[in-house]
């Protein structure tokens, strides 16, 4: 499910913002981006998010919110070394003797690479404040996702009721199967010049075998149960994974009916039901 939340984090000398966004994904995937100096942020922030969300691709960013934060000029030794090597290679490529560098040259290279770096308090000290900001952003996400969930629930309720109606129609159409098969069998026997009637043991055996092969009673009973459970589960919190399982079972039973169906109308209903179930599956995978 989708959602976005933002909160400000007011620390001594610096204002940070915490932004958390989530998009649809069947499983939970969490990515944390924050200041390099806060090495402990990723592990704890990921745990905070996983404690409150179960699905979605979630990205959290902690960034500087104001340009007036406390910064200081810091030497970048590695960058200075790279500049020195580049200068040495340039001199060699031009055939210019590269004498041992003077302190003045090193100072100039270091100054060129010296930059501002954000000064932050130690993460262990401000972790409670950071946690509050994350909670505020997550509250906003959960509110958005709850609103989306209510809309999805209405749509899913309508679709499952349509499937429920199709199940009853399948049951009714398949009841006519043995009668139609009997009439067709007797017609073919008559056209072939055979005098068997419906009371003949061979005809009765054929009709019994046909009725057994095309009997969908068990599948209908299970489908009714799955539909009932689905409707009840829609009213429950954190129902996404259970609904996902019920969708698989719905599809399994409908496929079995399709393999047994003896009536064209039943086959048509099976195709319509499978289409609705696939639409439900797509929506359910977005539910928390």
Secondary structure, 3 states (H helix, E strand, C coil): CCEEEEEEEEECCEEEEEEEEEECCCCEEEEEECCCCCCCHHHHHHHHHHCCCCCEEEEEEEEECCCCCCEEEECCHHHHHHHHHHHHHHHHHCCCCCCCCCHHHHHHHHHHHCEEEECCCCHHHHHHHHHHHHHHHHHHHHHHHHHHHHHHHHHHHHHHHHHHHHHHHHHHHHHCHHHHHHHHHHHHHHHCCCCCCCCCHHHHHHHHHHHHHCCCHHHHHHHHHHHHHHHHHCCCCCCHHHHHHHHHHHHHHHHHHHHHCCCHHHHHHHHHHHHHHHHHHHHHCCCC
